[in-house]
Amino acid sequence: MIKKIIYIFSLAALSFSIASCDDFLDITPDGQVKRDPMLSTAEGIEDAMYGVYSQLRSTSLYGQELSFSTLEIMSQTLWCYGNMSAAAGINALGRYEYDYSTVEALFASVWTEMYKNISNVNSVLDAPLVADAKAFPYTLYRGEALGLRAFMHFDLVRLFAEQYTVNPQAEGIPYATDFSLETPDFETLAQNYEHILADLHEAENLLADEEEYEGHGNYMLDRQIHFNVHAARAMLARVYLTMGNKEKALEYALKVINGAKYVLKDKTEVINDLAGVLSLKETIFGIYHAGFYTNVNAKLQQTTSYYSLDLRNDFMSLYEKDASGLDFRTAAYFTAIDQGGKQKYRLSKLTDIYELNNIAASRPTNLIPGINLIRIPEMYYIAAEALLESDYNTALNYYNEVRAHRGLDAIEDSQEEKALTMERINEERCKEYIGEGQTFFNMKRLNLDILSHDGATTYKAGKEIYVVPIPDTEIENRY
């Protein structure tokens, strides 16, 4: 079945690329974008959707920058010790010098590539079969497309706008809902979040019955690599928490936890569970990407001084804190190597062991190579945070549940104080999600100061570090 998926993705990427170059850019006399004929059939729509998913794995997006590279540098988890030009750009990013030329170019690429793919999604949503969807499979296509549109806009908002709870009326980003030549206006953050929530809620409703159709054709196989109903609910939990609405965040986190579709893996299953593949038990949504290893190996596994990324100096102390029991993540996520007579660690969490050992053909067929984007431990952390002040004991249970599945003993209250705090929840999040591009966004959400990778500098929370400037090209093209 994986071979079928590989073939379909390759074909879809090719057909979508061709369509993007030819049909999608054709202009009709009235100035509108010409509708592509491939979107007049279910097969054509599926090909277009596969194309959208394939674009998400671009190195400018989740194939590198929005997963294990840029966002991890911004959280001070990773850095580069070289002194050549490539390393200079990485270190400028780590100092939040957003006007540095290579840093500017990096975020301009993120902005451009994301909006291109949003346009691709809107082309699907604009197709009559999808726009007027009343029954399966067209309701499913529409639900996936709406969910992806919200997903992509949300990460742009988290990068290029202020934190919602700080200033909901601050300038946000353009929320593109139409497939046309007209560039949408900038909106306030509040308007952005209204659109994101509306798309996610409609997606949840449209995808609610998807499990009834699992196995009905190739498109309904391996739902982890599609924006499914559980992904919609998980995103609603993530978005509501970012907005400070803990009640709604808890509601949707529990829908995912209690849905029994995805569960926490056993502690003995932690080893290699995320090593270039989607977690069989925990991944709610991820991207199929057979070539992910190439990017990860060069950046994380190798030790090229001007290019590869190193862990912050004190990273292991985080895993040693509160480490009653045996944290299986330390062996699963890191590899110790000898470099010049000194022990050095690599972040090997995401390195495909089958590719690394040249035995890719031996990879079990039930493992999907790719990038994990939403995993279920996040829902437990959201539940713990949401309940921390209102139902402490239940919050503690959710927190300890993840620890138990990682091999750690439960934390317990002392006579003097309660054991569970926001600091501990954040520490556990950092340990779990290292290398997955979520830590910086969590720091921004909570308006936390950031300690530099070498411990020498504390970057004070504020717009200077947490709001990436809108690319100059976007502003210039409007005037």
N, C-alpha and C positions, 0 to 999 in steps of 0.2 A: 504493500500500500504506500510506503514511503517513496518508492520509486515512481509511483503514479503521481504523488504530490510534487516530486522534483520536476517531473515532466510538465505538469500543469503550470507550476510557477514559472518555469523557463519559457514556456509558450506564452503565458499571460504577460510576462514582462516584455517579451518581444512584440506581441501584438499591441500592447498598450503603448509601448514606445513609438511604434509606427503610427498608431492612431494619434498620439500626441503631436507628432511632427506634421502630419498631414491634415487629417480631418478636423481635429479639435481647434486648429488655428485658422481654419477657413472662415472668411467673413462674408456674410450675406449682404445684399444691398442696403438693408435697413440698419446695418451696423451691429448686428447681433452675431454671436459665435454660432457657427453652423453645428447642428446636432449630429453626432456621429451615428452612422447607421448600425454599427456593431451593438449599440445599446437598444436595439429594437427586438432583441431575443434574449431569453434567459441565459443561453450560453454566452452571448456577448457581454451581458452584464456581469456574469461570473468572471470572465476573463478580465474585465475592467477592474473588478474588485481585487482579483489577484495582483493586478498591476499596482493598485494602491498599497496593498500590503508589502509588495516587493520594494516600493519606494521608501517605506519606513526604515528599511535596513541600510539606507544610504549612510556613508560615514559621517555626513553632516548632521544626520539625525540619530537614530537609535543604534545604528551599526557601529558607532564610536562616540561621537561628541555628547550625545544625550544619555549615554549609559555609563561606560567605564572611564571616559577620558575627561572632557571639559568640566563636567559637573563635579567629578571627584577631585579635580585640581582646585576648583572653587571652594570646596568644603575643606580644603587643606589635608585631605586624606592622601593624595598623591602629589608628587612633584618630580622635577627632573634635575639631576645633579650636574649635567654637562654645561658647557659655556659657549657652545656654538649657536648659530642663529636660531635653529629650531628650538633649542632649550631656552634661549632668551625669550622667545614668544610664550612658551609654557610658563616661565617664571613671571613674566609680565602679567599673564592671566592670574597667576596665584597671588599677585599683589593688587589685583582688581584694577589694573591700568587698562581700562576699556578703550582708551584712545590710541593704544599701541597698534601699529599698522596691521600686524598679523592677527591680533586679537579682534580688531575691527572686522577684518576680512572673514574671520571664523564665524562671528555672529551674523554677519551679513549673509553668509552661506546658510546658516541655520534658518534664518528668517525666510530667505528666498525658497529654499527647498521645502520648507514646511508649507508655505502658502501655495506652492506649485501643487503639492499633494492634496491640499485642501480643495484646490480647484478641480483636481481629478475626482475627488469625492463628490463635489457639487455637480460634476457632469453626470455622475450616476444618479444622483438625487433628482436631477432635472429631467431624466428620461421618463416619458409618460408611463411606462410600465411600473416604474418605481415611485414616481410622484403620486400616482393614483392607485397605489397598491391597496388591494382589499383582501388578498388571500396569499397563502404560501405558494411559491417561494418568494414572491415580490415583497411581501411584508418583511421577510427575513433580510433581503438585500437592503431594504430601506433602514431597518433597525441597525444593521451593521454599519452602514454608511453614516447615519446620524451619530452613532456612538464614536466612530473614528473622527468625525468632524469635531465633536466636543473634546475628545482626547487630545487632538493636536492643538486646538485653540487654547486649551487649559495649560499646556506646557509653555506655549508662547506667552501667555499671561504671567505664568510663574517666573519667567525669565525677564520679560521686558516691561513689566508694570509693578507698581507697589503692591505690598501685601494688603489684601482686602480688609482685614481687621484694623489696619492702620489708617486707611483712607479710602473707603469704598467709592468716593466720588472722584478719585484721582483719574487721570487719563489712562485708559486701557489701550487696547489694540483694535484694529479693524476686525470685525467678526464677519467673515465671508460666508454668505448663505446662498448666493446666486452664481451660476456659471455664466459669466458675461465679461465684456471688456471693461466694464466700469469698476474702478477700485472703490471698495466700500470705505466710508468715513471712519475715523477713529471714534471710539465710544468711551464712555466712562467704565471704570471697573465694574460698577454695579450692573450696567447693561451687558457687559461681557458675561458676567456670571449668570444673569437671567437667561441668556442664550445657551450657555453651556448646560445649565440645569434643564432647560426645555428640551434640548436635544437628547440628553441622557434619559429623561423621564419617558419621552416618546420611544426611545430605543428600547428601554426596559419593557414597555407595554407591547411593542411589536415583536420582541424576541421571547416573550413569556412562554410561548408554547413550542419553542424550538426543539426541545428534547423529544417531542412526539415524532419528529421527522429525522432524528439522527440515523445515519446509514442510508438515507434516501438519496443515492447518488454521491459522487465523489466530493461535492461541495459540502455535504453534511457530515463528512468524516473529520476526525481530529479537530474538534471544536476549540481546542486550546489555541490554535493559530488563527482563529476568527474572533472578532469582537462579539462575544456571546452575552447572554443575559446576565451571567454572574459577573462578567467584566463591567457591564452597565451598572450593576448594583455596587460593585467595589469602587467604581469611579464616583458614584454618588456619595459613598461614604468618604472618599478622599476629598472631594470638592466641598462637601458640607463641613468637614473638619477644618479645611483651609479657610472657610468663611466664618468659623467660630461657632457654628450651629452644632453643638455636641449631641443634642437630642436626635436630630436627623442623621447625623453621622453614625451614631450608635444603631439606629434603626436599620440602616442599610448594611452596616458591618455584620450585624447579627443575621440578616437575611442570607449573607454569604456563608457565614460560619454554620448556621443551622441548615443550610441547603444540602449539606452532606455530599456535594459533588466533588469538592476539593477538601482535603484534610491535611493536618500536619503530619509530616513523615516521621518515622521512628528515628531515634538518635543514631542508630547504626546505619541508617540510609543517607546520612548527611554527606558522607564521602562521595565526591564526584557527582552529586545530584544535580549541580548547576554547571558542571564542567563542559560548557559549550552546547548543552542540550536543555530542553525544557524539563522542569521537574515534573515527573509523572503524577505526583500527588498534589503538589502545591501551586503549580502555575495555573492561574486563572486565565491569563492572556499573555501570549508571547508571539514572536515573529519567527517563522521558519527562515533560517539563514545558514545554508551549507558552507558559506565562505567566512563565517564569523571568526573562525580560528585564525585566519591570516592577520586580521587586525589585532586580535587579542595577543597573539604570539609576539608580534613586533613590539607592542606597547608594554605588555605586562610580563611576558615570560623571558624575553631577551634582556640583555643589560647594556645596550648601546647608550653611551653616556649622553649623547645629544638628542636622543629620541625617546628612549624607554622611560617608563614612569616608576618611581620608587615610592615605597610606603613612608608615611610620616615617621619621624624618629621614635615616637613613644606609642606606636599603635598597639603593641602587645600588652601594654599595661592596662588597656581597656578590657582585654579579655581575661586578664589576671584578677581584675577587681570583681569581688562577689563571686569568685570562681569555685564555690563549693560544689564538688562533683567533678566531672570530666567534660569540658566543653568540646564536643566533637568538631566544632567549627574550626578550631585552631589548626587541626591536622588537615581538614578539608579545604580550607581557604588559603593556606600559606605553605610555601615550600622554602626550606632553608638551603642556601647554597654557600659555597666557599668562594670568596672574592678577595684575592690578595691576602690570604691568611686570616680574613675576618668573616664571620658569619653574617650573611645578608639574607633578607627574606624577599621573596617575590609573591605578589598577589596572584596565586594560581587558581583561584576559585572558578574562573570562567574559562580556563584553558581546556580545550577538548583533548582528553587523554588518548582517544583513538587516533586523532590526527597527530598528536605529539609523538606517539609511539609507532607511527606509520602503519596502523592496522585499522584504518577507517572502514575497510570492508567487513571487519568483524564486529562493528557496532550493532548491538541488538536492534532489530527492526522496530521495536516499540519506542525507541528513543528518537526524538525529533531534534535535529540540530537547530539551534536558534538562540534567541535573546529573550530572557524572562522580563516581562514588563509589569505584570501585576501578580503578586504571590499572596497566599492566604495569611502568612504571619502578620502582614500589615493590618489585617482586619482585627486581629487580637490586640495589637497595640492601640488601634483606634478605640476599640471597646474599653480597654483599660484606662486610656486617657479620658474618654467621655464619662466614665463612671467614677473616676478617682475621687471626686468631691461628693457625689450623691449616693454612691453605693460602694464604699471602699472595699469590702470583703469580696464582692463579685469582681471588681477591678483587679484585685490581687490574684484571684483565681485565673483570670484570663492571662495576666502577665506570667504567672508561674507555669501555665500550660505550655507556653512556648519554651520556657527554660527547660522543662522536663523533656521535651522532644529534642532538645539540643544536648542533653546529658547533664544538665545542671540541677542542683538541689533547689527546692523552693526557698524563697526568702521569707522570713518570718518577723513579725513585730516583736520589739523588745518592750520592756515595761516603761521605758522612757519615751519611745517614739514609734511611729508607724514606719514600716519598712519601705513601702512603696511610695515613691515620689515621682514628679515629672522628670527629674534628673535621671532617675534609674530607667524610666521608660525610654528616654532619649538615648541613653547609653546602650540599652538593649537593641534599639532600632539601628544604631550605628554599627553594632557588632553583626547584626543579621544582614544588613543591606549594603555593607561595604562593597564598592565596585559596581553598584547597580544604579547609581545616579539619583538616589533619593535623599541623601543626607543634606545636601545644600538646600533643597526645597524645604525640608523639615526645619532647618535652622532659620530660614527666612520666615517661615510661617510663625515661628515663636520669637522672632526678632532677637536672636541670640548673638552675642559677640563671638568672634571666631579666632581661635588661637592658631597661629601659623604653624606650618609643618615642623619647624625646628624649635618651636616654643619661645622664640625670641620676640614675637610681635603679637599684640592682640588687636584685631581689627574690630572696631566698634560697630555695632549694628546700626545700619542706616542706609539711605538710598544709594550712597556712594559705592557700597559693595553689593547690595541686594537688588538693584535695578540696573539692568543692562540697557544702555542707550539704544533707542530705535536707530537702525542703520541709516546713515546719511543718504544712501541711494533711495530709500523709501521716501524720505522727505523731499529730496530733489525731484523725484519723478512725479510729484504731485503739483509742482509749480513750474 
